Amino acid sequence: MTPPVLDPQQAARARRRNIIVSVIVASVALHVLAALLAGLWIVARYLLPTPATFEVKREIRIAAEERQHRMNMEQFDALKPKPTFADKMSTARPAEFSLPDLPAMPLDALAALDPGDLVSGQIDTFVGAAGAGAGTAAGGGGRGSAVSFFGISDLATRVIIVIDVSGTMFERQPGKFEAVKAEASKLVGGLGINTLFNVIIYEGGSVALFPEPQPASESNKARAAAWIAKVDGGGRKSFKTTYRRMGTALYEGGGTRTDTALKQALSMQPSTVFLISDGEMSRNVQTSREFGFESSTIEERDLLGMVRDLQEELDEPARIHVIHFLTTQAREEEEDLLKSLSRRNNGRFRQVEAKDY
């Protein structure tokens, strides 16, 4: 059978169609192949480990001068911590015997010898020439002194002793006030030159030995001991007749003015206050021109509130230690007030019987 003869135009169209189809198929195949290769390269890039590379950078150092080097080394050595030594006894193996107990030592004995005591005479000369202001500046620093008063111990830099010298301190237990004077003189005598101190007595008002706390030099301590020895009550001396002329006085109306004494003590910026009293506190209140004055008990809230306000004015609150010197049977309200006074001012409280001294 003879094949049919196609029209030349149809044959040309058929060839063009075949060429277009071939080109499209080849293009698709090339794109698919390129996509596969690209995918394989990306996957291999993240899965295969990165080859290690090493790079050496040149570091330029300039040698320091010998003198500068020594200075740097000395500065470095100065920053090293200083060696510490522990004062203790240790053994490499258990001993066949036991060491005896250490003897009890008073706190005063633990205070190191102050080199300033060796030159107290020269310091007294400077203090006397410069006056109270210079004396305060000279003794304000340092570590203070170990002090003890009727068994209450502390470490003080500015210590004030406040002593009740009202008639009841002398008359109820005659002769027992000498123990108060002895303890006060003992405290002052044990102070180091780096400690400032003052002594205040109070009855109808308060009187301070010095206008401001002074260094505990030998001359000042001797002056304080002589001043304390002059204190004598029992009707022979009082604020109005004698005490107010013995020093710097503060008068606020009479009575047994514990509040006035504490006000004067805290105005001197103390670090430690020792107060000794038999517990009675009162102020004289004027009733009328006809009947004059009558005594009124100082209330606990008034005394504690006043002390709190004064403490807030200090750079650092003072510790107030209280000794309840019992010349008669203790009154509960007085004991509670004195305990509160010490407790609220970071101090300690101790009750002692006058008859035991």
C-alpha positions in Angstrom: 0.0 0.0 0.0 1.4 3.4 -0.9 1.8 5.7 2.2 -0.2 8.9 2.0 1.7 12.0 0.9 1.5 14.8 3.5 1.0 18.3 2.6 4.3 20.2 2.9 2.7 22.8 5.2 1.5 20.1 7.5 4.9 18.4 7.6 6.5 21.7 8.5 4.1 22.3 11.3 4.7 18.8 12.6 8.5 19.3 12.7 8.1 22.6 14.5 5.9 21.0 17.1 8.4 18.2 17.6 11.2 20.7 18.1 9.3 22.7 20.7 8.4 19.6 22.6 12.0 18.5 22.6 13.2 21.8 23.8 10.7 22.0 26.6 11.5 18.4 27.7 15.2 19.2 27.7 14.8 22.4 29.6 12.7 20.7 32.3 15.2 17.9 32.6 18.1 20.4 33.0 16.2 22.4 35.7 15.4 19.2 37.6 19.0 18.1 37.4 20.2 21.5 38.5 17.8 21.5 41.5 19.0 18.0 42.5 22.6 19.0 42.4 21.9 22.2 44.3 20.0 20.3 47.0 22.8 17.7 47.3 25.4 20.6 47.7 23.4 22.3 50.4 22.8 19.1 52.4 26.5 18.2 52.1 27.5 21.6 53.3 25.7 21.2 56.6 26.4 17.5 57.1 30.1 17.3 56.3 32.5 18.7 59.0 34.2 22.0 58.3 38.0 21.5 57.7 40.1 22.9 60.6 42.1 26.0 59.8 44.9 27.5 61.8 45.9 31.1 61.8 49.0 32.5 63.6 48.9 36.2 64.3 52.0 38.1 64.9 52.1 39.7 68.4 54.4 42.6 68.9 55.6 43.2 72.5 57.8 46.0 73.6 60.1 45.1 76.5 59.5 47.2 79.7 62.3 49.1 81.1 64.0 47.5 84.1 63.1 50.2 86.5 59.4 50.3 85.4 59.4 46.5 85.7 60.6 46.6 89.3 58.0 49.2 90.2 55.2 47.1 88.7 56.4 44.0 90.6 56.5 45.9 93.9 53.0 47.2 93.3 51.8 43.7 92.6 53.5 42.3 95.7 51.8 45.0 97.8 48.4 43.7 96.7 49.1 40.3 98.2 47.2 39.5 101.4 49.3 39.7 104.5 50.0 36.5 106.4 47.8 35.8 109.4 48.7 33.9 112.5 46.3 31.9 114.7 47.2 31.8 118.4 46.3 28.3 119.2 47.9 25.1 120.4 47.6 21.9 118.4 49.0 18.4 118.6 49.8 15.9 115.9 48.2 13.0 117.9 46.0 12.7 121.0 47.9 13.4 124.2 47.9 11.2 127.2 47.1 14.1 129.5 44.6 16.9 129.4 45.5 20.6 129.6 44.2 22.6 132.6 41.4 25.1 132.1 42.4 28.6 131.4 42.0 31.0 134.4 39.2 33.5 134.3 40.5 36.9 133.4 38.6 40.2 133.7 38.0 42.1 130.5 40.2 45.0 131.7 43.2 42.7 131.6 42.7 42.0 127.9 43.2 45.7 126.9 46.6 46.1 125.2 49.1 48.6 126.6 48.6 51.9 124.9 51.9 53.6 123.9 50.1 56.9 124.4 50.1 56.3 128.2 53.9 56.5 128.1 53.8 60.1 126.9 50.7 61.3 128.8 52.6 64.1 130.4 53.5 65.7 127.0 49.9 65.2 125.8 48.6 66.9 129.0 50.6 69.9 128.1 49.2 70.2 124.6 45.6 69.6 125.9 46.0 72.3 128.5 47.3 74.8 125.9 44.7 74.0 123.3 41.6 73.9 125.5 38.6 71.6 125.5 38.0 71.7 121.8 41.5 70.5 121.0 41.3 67.9 123.7 38.2 66.4 122.1 39.8 66.3 118.6 43.0 64.7 120.0 41.2 61.7 121.6 38.3 61.1 119.3 39.9 58.2 117.3 41.4 54.9 118.3 39.9 51.6 119.3 38.8 52.7 122.7 39.3 51.0 126.1 37.9 48.0 127.8 35.7 49.3 130.6 33.8 47.6 133.4 31.4 49.1 136.0 29.8 47.0 138.6 30.3 43.9 136.4 29.0 45.4 133.2 31.8 45.4 130.6 32.1 47.2 127.2 34.5 48.6 124.8 34.2 52.4 124.7 35.7 55.3 122.8 33.7 58.0 124.5 32.4 57.0 127.9 30.2 59.0 130.3 29.6 57.9 133.9 26.3 59.3 135.3 25.9 59.0 139.1 22.7 59.6 141.2 23.8 61.6 144.2 20.3 62.3 145.7 19.8 62.0 149.4 18.4 58.5 149.2 21.6 57.2 147.8 23.4 58.2 151.1 20.8 58.1 153.9 19.1 54.7 153.4 22.4 52.7 153.6 25.0 55.0 155.3 28.5 54.5 154.0 27.6 52.3 151.1 28.0 55.1 148.5 31.7 54.8 148.9 31.5 51.7 146.7 30.0 53.7 143.9 32.8 56.2 144.1 35.4 53.4 144.2 33.9 51.7 141.1 33.8 55.0 139.2 37.4 55.9 140.1 38.4 52.3 139.1 36.7 52.7 135.7 38.4 56.0 135.0 41.8 54.8 136.2 41.7 51.9 133.7 41.0 54.1 130.6 43.6 54.4 127.8 44.7 57.8 126.4 42.8 57.0 123.2 39.5 57.2 125.1 37.5 60.3 125.9 35.6 60.4 129.2 33.5 62.5 131.5 31.7 62.1 134.9 28.2 63.6 135.6 26.5 63.7 139.0 22.8 64.6 139.4 20.3 65.5 142.1 18.2 68.7 141.7 20.2 69.2 138.4 23.2 67.6 136.8 26.8 68.7 136.9 29.6 67.5 134.6 33.3 67.4 135.6 34.4 68.7 132.1 32.4 70.9 129.7 33.3 68.2 127.0 34.7 64.7 127.3 38.5 64.8 127.7 41.3 62.3 126.9 42.0 59.9 129.7 45.5 61.2 130.4 47.1 60.7 133.8 46.4 64.3 134.9 42.8 64.1 133.8 42.2 60.8 135.5 43.8 62.1 138.7 41.6 65.2 138.5 38.5 62.9 138.0 39.4 60.7 141.0 39.8 63.8 143.2 36.5 65.2 142.0 34.6 62.0 142.6 36.1 61.9 146.1 34.5 65.2 146.9 31.0 63.9 146.2 29.3 63.6 149.6 25.5 63.7 150.3 23.2 62.9 153.2 22.1 66.5 153.6 25.6 68.0 153.7 25.8 68.8 150.0 23.2 69.4 147.4 22.9 70.8 143.8 21.9 74.3 145.0 24.5 74.6 147.8 27.6 72.8 146.4 27.4 70.6 143.4 26.4 73.2 140.8 29.8 75.0 141.5 31.8 71.8 141.0 31.6 71.8 137.2 29.3 72.5 134.2 25.8 72.5 135.6 22.4 72.0 133.9 19.3 72.9 135.9 15.7 72.2 134.8 13.6 72.7 137.9 14.8 70.5 140.7 13.9 67.0 142.0 15.9 63.9 141.3 16.5 64.7 137.6 17.6 61.6 135.8 16.2 63.1 132.6 18.4 66.2 133.0 21.5 64.1 133.6 20.8 61.9 130.5 20.2 65.0 128.4 23.5 66.4 129.4 25.3 63.1 128.9 23.9 62.5 125.4 24.7 66.0 124.3 28.4 65.0 124.6 28.2 62.4 121.7 29.1 59.4 123.9 29.6 55.9 122.6 28.8 54.4 126.1 26.9 55.7 129.1 27.0 54.0 132.6 24.0 55.2 134.7 23.8 54.2 138.4 20.7 55.1 140.4 18.5 53.8 143.2 15.6 54.1 140.9 13.8 57.2 142.3 13.2 59.9 139.6 11.2 63.1 140.1 10.8 66.7 139.0 9.5 69.6 140.9 6.4 71.2 139.4 5.3 74.7 140.4 1.7 74.5 141.7 1.1 78.2 142.6 2.9 81.2 144.1 1.2 80.4 147.4 2.1 76.7 147.8 5.3 76.7 145.8 6.4 73.4 144.2 5.4 69.8 144.6 7.3 66.7 143.5 6.0 64.7 140.5 7.3 61.3 139.3 9.0 61.2 135.9 6.9 58.9 133.8 8.4 56.1 131.8 7.0 57.2 128.5 8.4 60.7 129.0 11.9 59.6 129.9 12.2 56.9 127.2 10.7 59.3 124.6 13.2 62.0 125.5 16.1 59.6 125.3 14.9 58.2 121.9 14.7 61.7 120.4 18.2 62.6 121.7 19.6 59.3 120.3 18.3 60.1 116.9 20.4 63.3 116.8 23.6 61.4 117.4 25.8 60.1 114.6 25.7 56.7 116.2 23.3 55.8 119.1 25.0 55.4 122.5 24.8 52.2 124.5 23.2 53.0 127.9 24.1 50.5 130.7 22.1 50.8 133.9 23.0 49.7 137.5 20.1 49.6 139.9 21.8 50.4 143.2 19.3 49.1 145.8 19.3 51.2 149.0 15.9 49.8 150.0 13.4 47.2 148.7 13.1 47.4 145.0 10.0 49.1 143.6 8.6 47.2 140.6 7.8 50.3 138.5 11.3 51.8 139.1 13.0 48.5 138.2 10.8 48.1 135.0 11.7 51.7 133.9 15.5 51.1 134.4 15.3 47.8 132.6 13.5 49.4 129.7 16.0 52.3 129.5 18.9 49.8 129.1 17.1 47.4 126.8 15.9 50.1 124.4 19.3 51.6 124.1 21.4 48.4 123.5 22.7 48.4 127.0 22.8 45.9 129.9 21.0 46.1 133.3 22.3 44.9 136.6 20.8 45.1 140.1 23.2 45.3 143.0 22.4 45.5 146.8 24.0 48.4 148.6 24.3 46.3 151.7 26.6 43.9 149.9 29.3 46.6 149.7 
